Amino acid sequence: MTDDLHIFSEAHLHEQLKSAPFTQGFYTVQFYTTDGLLAKGKTDTLSPFYLYPSGGTLRDSNFNLVFYDSQFDTYRGFKPPHLAREK
């Protein structure tokens, strides 16, 4: 596994969330993309994605649904990192 946090994986998403800004109910993270889609490796394009922990959904810059994963869903037990940072 690569250490580049901008190559998409669930582990890299967890790492980015530790310091990602949380505003208006979502985290803003960045991943490499090809033609607007998540890339399997490093590319010249970094694009913003938005994780909504109240539903466990990751959305692209147009707010299209990219994926759902229960491990990022507060209704399934996910503990949003920004809550720990606020203490």
MODELLER restraints for C-alpha pairs under 7 A, 6 or more apart:
rsr = mdl.restraints
at = mdl.atoms
rsr.add(forms.Gaussian(group=physical.xy_distance, feature=features.Distance(at['CA:5:A'], at['CA:12:A']), mean=5.04, stdev=0.5))
rsr.add(forms.Gaussian(group=physical.xy_distance, feature=features.Distance(at['CA:5:A'], at['CA:16:A']), mean=6.98, stdev=0.5))
rsr.add(forms.Gaussian(group=physical.xy_distance, feature=features.Distance(at['CA:6:A'], at['CA:30:A']), mean=6.12, stdev=0.5))
rsr.add(forms.Gaussian(group=physical.xy_distance, feature=features.Distance(at['CA:6:A'], at['CA:31:A']), mean=4.31, stdev=0.5))
rsr.add(forms.Gaussian(group=physical.xy_distance, feature=features.Distance(at['CA:6:A'], at['CA:32:A']), mean=5.73, stdev=0.5))
rsr.add(forms.Gaussian(group=physical.xy_distance, feature=features.Distance(at['CA:7:A'], at['CA:31:A']), mean=5.79, stdev=0.5))
rsr.add(forms.Gaussian(group=physical.xy_distance, feature=features.Distance(at['CA:7:A'], at['CA:32:A']), mean=5.86, stdev=0.5))
rsr.add(forms.Gaussian(group=physical.xy_distance, feature=features.Distance(at['CA:7:A'], at['CA:40:A']), mean=6.75, stdev=0.5))
rsr.add(forms.Gaussian(group=physical.xy_distance, feature=features.Distance(at['CA:7:A'], at['CA:41:A']), mean=5.73, stdev=0.5))
rsr.add(forms.Gaussian(group=physical.xy_distance, feature=features.Distance(at['CA:7:A'], at['CA:42:A']), mean=6.28, stdev=0.5))
rsr.add(forms.Gaussian(group=physical.xy_distance, feature=features.Distance(at['CA:8:A'], at['CA:31:A']), mean=5.97, stdev=0.5))
rsr.add(forms.Gaussian(group=physical.xy_distance, feature=features.Distance(at['CA:8:A'], at['CA:38:A']), mean=6.86, stdev=0.5))
rsr.add(forms.Gaussian(group=physical.xy_distance, feature=features.Distance(at['CA:16:A'], at['CA:29:A']), mean=6.47, stdev=0.5))
rsr.add(forms.Gaussian(group=physical.xy_distance, feature=features.Distance(at['CA:17:A'], at['CA:81:A']), mean=6.59, stdev=0.5))
rsr.add(forms.Gaussian(group=physical.xy_distance, feature=features.Distance(at['CA:18:A'], at['CA:81:A']), mean=5.66, stdev=0.5))
rsr.add(forms.Gaussian(group=physical.xy_distance, feature=features.Distance(at['CA:20:A'], at['CA:27:A']), mean=5.99, stdev=0.5))
rsr.add(forms.Gaussian(group=physical.xy_distance, feature=features.Distance(at['CA:20:A'], at['CA:28:A']), mean=5.98, stdev=0.5))
rsr.add(forms.Gaussian(group=physical.xy_distance, feature=features.Distance(at['CA:20:A'], at['CA:29:A']), mean=6.17, stdev=0.5))
rsr.add(forms.Gaussian(group=physical.xy_distance, feature=features.Distance(at['CA:21:A'], at['CA:27:A']), mean=5.61, stdev=0.5))
rsr.add(forms.Gaussian(group=physical.xy_distance, feature=features.Distance(at['CA:21:A'], at['CA:28:A']), mean=5.92, stdev=0.5))
rsr.add(forms.Gaussian(group=physical.xy_distance, feature=features.Distance(at['CA:22:A'], at['CA:28:A']), mean=6.78, stdev=0.5))
rsr.add(forms.Gaussian(group=physical.xy_distance, feature=features.Distance(at['CA:22:A'], at['CA:82:A']), mean=6.83, stdev=0.5))
rsr.add(forms.Gaussian(group=physical.xy_distance, feature=features.Distance(at['CA:25:A'], at['CA:52:A']), mean=6.44, stdev=0.5))
rsr.add(forms.Gaussian(group=physical.xy_distance, feature=features.Distance(at['CA:26:A'], at['CA:50:A']), mean=6.04, stdev=0.5))
rsr.add(forms.Gaussian(group=physical.xy_distance, feature=features.Distance(at['CA:26:A'], at['CA:51:A']), mean=5.38, stdev=0.5))
rsr.add(forms.Gaussian(group=physical.xy_distance, feature=features.Distance(at['CA:26:A'], at['CA:52:A']), mean=4.59, stdev=0.5))
rsr.add(forms.Gaussian(group=physical.xy_distance, feature=features.Distance(at['CA:26:A'], at['CA:53:A']), mean=6.75, stdev=0.5))
rsr.add(forms.Gaussian(group=physical.xy_distance, feature=features.Distance(at['CA:27:A'], at['CA:50:A']), mean=5.49, stdev=0.5))
rsr.add(forms.Gaussian(group=physical.xy_distance, feature=features.Distance(at['CA:27:A'], at['CA:51:A']), mean=5.10, stdev=0.5))
rsr.add(forms.Gaussian(group=physical.xy_distance, feature=features.Distance(at['CA:27:A'], at['CA:52:A']), mean=6.65, stdev=0.5))
rsr.add(forms.Gaussian(group=physical.xy_distance, feature=features.Distance(at['CA:28:A'], at['CA:48:A']), mean=6.50, stdev=0.5))
rsr.add(forms.Gaussian(group=physical.xy_distance, feature=features.Distance(at['CA:28:A'], at['CA:49:A']), mean=5.83, stdev=0.5))
rsr.add(forms.Gaussian(group=physical.xy_distance, feature=features.Distance(at['CA:28:A'], at['CA:50:A']), mean=4.80, stdev=0.5))
rsr.add(forms.Gaussian(group=physical.xy_distance, feature=features.Distance(at['CA:28:A'], at['CA:51:A']), mean=6.65, stdev=0.5))
rsr.add(forms.Gaussian(group=physical.xy_distance, feature=features.Distance(at['CA:29:A'], at['CA:48:A']), mean=5.69, stdev=0.5))
rsr.add(forms.Gaussian(group=physical.xy_distance, feature=features.Distance(at['CA:29:A'], at['CA:49:A']), mean=5.30, stdev=0.5))
rsr.add(forms.Gaussian(group=physical.xy_distance, feature=features.Distance(at['CA:29:A'], at['CA:50:A']), mean=6.25, stdev=0.5))
rsr.add(forms.Gaussian(group=physical.xy_distance, feature=features.Distance(at['CA:30:A'], at['CA:46:A']), mean=6.11, stdev=0.5))
rsr.add(forms.Gaussian(group=physical.xy_distance, feature=features.Distance(at['CA:30:A'], at['CA:47:A']), mean=5.39, stdev=0.5))
rsr.add(forms.Gaussian(group=physical.xy_distance, feature=features.Distance(at['CA:30:A'], at['CA:48:A']), mean=4.50, stdev=0.5))
rsr.add(forms.Gaussian(group=physical.xy_distance, feature=features.Distance(at['CA:30:A'], at['CA:49:A']), mean=5.77, stdev=0.5))
rsr.add(forms.Gaussian(group=physical.xy_distance, feature=features.Distance(at['CA:31:A'], at['CA:38:A']), mean=6.84, stdev=0.5))
rsr.add(forms.Gaussian(group=physical.xy_distance, feature=features.Distance(at['CA:31:A'], at['CA:46:A']), mean=5.41, stdev=0.5))
rsr.add(forms.Gaussian(group=physical.xy_distance, feature=features.Distance(at['CA:31:A'], at['CA:47:A']), mean=5.65, stdev=0.5))
rsr.add(forms.Gaussian(group=physical.xy_distance, feature=features.Distance(at['CA:31:A'], at['CA:48:A']), mean=6.69, stdev=0.5))
rsr.add(forms.Gaussian(group=physical.xy_distance, feature=features.Distance(at['CA:32:A'], at['CA:38:A']), mean=6.16, stdev=0.5))
rsr.add(forms.Gaussian(group=physical.xy_distance, feature=features.Distance(at['CA:32:A'], at['CA:39:A']), mean=5.56, stdev=0.5))
rsr.add(forms.Gaussian(group=physical.xy_distance, feature=features.Distance(at['CA:32:A'], at['CA:42:A']), mean=6.03, stdev=0.5))
rsr.add(forms.Gaussian(group=physical.xy_distance, feature=features.Distance(at['CA:32:A'], at['CA:43:A']), mean=5.75, stdev=0.5))
rsr.add(forms.Gaussian(group=physical.xy_distance, feature=features.Distance(at['CA:32:A'], at['CA:45:A']), mean=5.58, stdev=0.5))
rsr.add(forms.Gaussian(group=physical.xy_distance, feature=features.Distance(at['CA:32:A'], at['CA:46:A']), mean=4.48, stdev=0.5))
rsr.add(forms.Gaussian(group=physical.xy_distance, feature=features.Distance(at['CA:32:A'], at['CA:47:A']), mean=6.22, stdev=0.5))
rsr.add(forms.Gaussian(group=physical.xy_distance, feature=features.Distance(at['CA:33:A'], at['CA:39:A']), mean=4.60, stdev=0.5))
rsr.add(forms.Gaussian(group=physical.xy_distance, feature=features.Distance(at['CA:33:A'], at['CA:43:A']), mean=6.62, stdev=0.5))
rsr.add(forms.Gaussian(group=physical.xy_distance, feature=features.Distance(at['CA:33:A'], at['CA:45:A']), mean=5.68, stdev=0.5))
rsr.add(forms.Gaussian(group=physical.xy_distance, feature=features.Distance(at['CA:33:A'], at['CA:46:A']), mean=6.07, stdev=0.5))
rsr.add(forms.Gaussian(group=physical.xy_distance, feature=features.Distance(at['CA:33:A'], at['CA:47:A']), mean=6.30, stdev=0.5))
rsr.add(forms.Gaussian(group=physical.xy_distance, feature=features.Distance(at['CA:48:A'], at['CA:60:A']), mean=6.69, stdev=0.5))
rsr.add(forms.Gaussian(group=physical.xy_distance, feature=features.Distance(at['CA:48:A'], at['CA:61:A']), mean=5.74, stdev=0.5))
rsr.add(forms.Gaussian(group=physical.xy_distance, feature=features.Distance(at['CA:49:A'], at['CA:58:A']), mean=6.69, stdev=0.5))
rsr.add(forms.Gaussian(group=physical.xy_distance, feature=features.Distance(at['CA:49:A'], at['CA:59:A']), mean=5.59, stdev=0.5))
rsr.add(forms.Gaussian(group=physical.xy_distance, feature=features.Distance(at['CA:49:A'], at['CA:60:A']), mean=4.62, stdev=0.5))
rsr.add(forms.Gaussian(group=physical.xy_distance, feature=features.Distance(at['CA:49:A'], at['CA:61:A']), mean=5.73, stdev=0.5))
rsr.add(forms.Gaussian(group=physical.xy_distance, feature=features.Distance(at['CA:50:A'], at['CA:58:A']), mean=5.51, stdev=0.5))
rsr.add(forms.Gaussian(group=physical.xy_distance, feature=features.Distance(at['CA:50:A'], at['CA:59:A']), mean=5.06, stdev=0.5))
rsr.add(forms.Gaussian(group=physical.xy_distance, feature=features.Distance(at['CA:50:A'], at['CA:60:A']), mean=6.34, stdev=0.5))
rsr.add(forms.Gaussian(group=physical.xy_distance, feature=features.Distance(at['CA:51:A'], at['CA:57:A']), mean=5.70, stdev=0.5))
rsr.add(forms.Gaussian(group=physical.xy_distance, feature=features.Distance(at['CA:51:A'], at['CA:58:A']), mean=4.40, stdev=0.5))
rsr.add(forms.Gaussian(group=physical.xy_distance, feature=features.Distance(at['CA:51:A'], at['CA:59:A']), mean=6.38, stdev=0.5))
rsr.add(forms.Gaussian(group=physical.xy_distance, feature=features.Distance(at['CA:52:A'], at['CA:58:A']), mean=6.41, stdev=0.5))
rsr.add(forms.Gaussian(group=physical.xy_distance, feature=features.Distance(at['CA:53:A'], at['CA:72:A']), mean=5.68, stdev=0.5))
rsr.add(forms.Gaussian(group=physical.xy_distance, feature=features.Distance(at['CA:53:A'], at['CA:73:A']), mean=5.01, stdev=0.5))
rsr.add(forms.Gaussian(group=physical.xy_distance, feature=features.Distance(at['CA:53:A'], at['CA:74:A']), mean=5.61, stdev=0.5))
rsr.add(forms.Gaussian(group=physical.xy_distance, feature=features.Distance(at['CA:53:A'], at['CA:80:A']), mean=6.92, stdev=0.5))
rsr.add(forms.Gaussian(group=physical.xy_distance, feature=features.Distance(at['CA:54:A'], at['CA:73:A']), mean=5.77, stdev=0.5))
rsr.add(forms.Gaussian(group=physical.xy_distance, feature=features.Distance(at['CA:54:A'], at['CA:74:A']), mean=5.30, stdev=0.5))
rsr.add(forms.Gaussian(group=physical.xy_distance, feature=features.Distance(at['CA:54:A'], at['CA:75:A']), mean=6.75, stdev=0.5))
rsr.add(forms.Gaussian(group=physical.xy_distance, feature=features.Distance(at['CA:55:A'], at['CA:73:A']), mean=5.08, stdev=0.5))
rsr.add(forms.Gaussian(group=physical.xy_distance, feature=features.Distance(at['CA:55:A'], at['CA:74:A']), mean=6.85, stdev=0.5))
rsr.add(forms.Gaussian(group=physical.xy_distance, feature=features.Distance(at['CA:56:A'], at['CA:68:A']), mean=5.51, stdev=0.5))
rsr.add(forms.Gaussian(group=physical.xy_distance, feature=features.Distance(at['CA:56:A'], at['CA:69:A']), mean=5.53, stdev=0.5))
rsr.add(forms.Gaussian(group=physical.xy_distance, feature=features.Distance(at['CA:56:A'], at['CA:70:A']), mean=5.79, stdev=0.5))
rsr.add(forms.Gaussian(group=physical.xy_distance, feature=features.Distance(at['CA:56:A'], at['CA:72:A']), mean=4.48, stdev=0.5))
rsr.add(forms.Gaussian(group=physical.xy_distance, feature=features.Distance(at['CA:56:A'], at['CA:73:A']), mean=3.76, stdev=0.5))
rsr.add(forms.Gaussian(group=physical.xy_distance, feature=features.Distance(at['CA:57:A'], at['CA:65:A']), mean=6.89, stdev=0.5))
rsr.add(forms.Gaussian(group=physical.xy_distance, feature=features.Distance(at['CA:57:A'], at['CA:67:A']), mean=5.76, stdev=0.5))
rsr.add(forms.Gaussian(group=physical.xy_distance, feature=features.Distance(at['CA:57:A'], at['CA:68:A']), mean=4.46, stdev=0.5))
rsr.add(forms.Gaussian(group=physical.xy_distance, feature=features.Distance(at['CA:57:A'], at['CA:69:A']), mean=6.66, stdev=0.5))
rsr.add(forms.Gaussian(group=physical.xy_distance, feature=features.Distance(at['CA:58:A'], at['CA:65:A']), mean=6.21, stdev=0.5))
rsr.add(forms.Gaussian(group=physical.xy_distance, feature=features.Distance(at['CA:58:A'], at['CA:66:A']), mean=5.45, stdev=0.5))
rsr.add(forms.Gaussian(group=physical.xy_distance, feature=features.Distance(at['CA:58:A'], at['CA:67:A']), mean=5.44, stdev=0.5))
rsr.add(forms.Gaussian(group=physical.xy_distance, feature=features.Distance(at['CA:58:A'], at['CA:68:A']), mean=6.44, stdev=0.5))
rsr.add(forms.Gaussian(group=physical.xy_distance, feature=features.Distance(at['CA:59:A'], at['CA:65:A']), mean=4.59, stdev=0.5))
rsr.add(forms.Gaussian(group=physical.xy_distance, feature=features.Distance(at['CA:59:A'], at['CA:66:A']), mean=5.09, stdev=0.5))
rsr.add(forms.Gaussian(group=physical.xy_distance, feature=features.Distance(at['CA:60:A'], at['CA:66:A']), mean=6.41, stdev=0.5))
rsr.add(forms.Gaussian(group=physical.xy_distance, feature=features.Distance(at['CA:70:A'], at['CA:76:A']), mean=6.03, stdev=0.5))
rsr.add(forms.Gaussian(group=physical.xy_distance, feature=features.Distance(at['CA:71:A'], at['CA:78:A']), mean=5.99, stdev=0.5))
rsr.add(forms.Gaussian(group=physical.xy_distance, feature=features.Distance(at['CA:72:A'], at['CA:78:A']), mean=5.38, stdev=0.5))
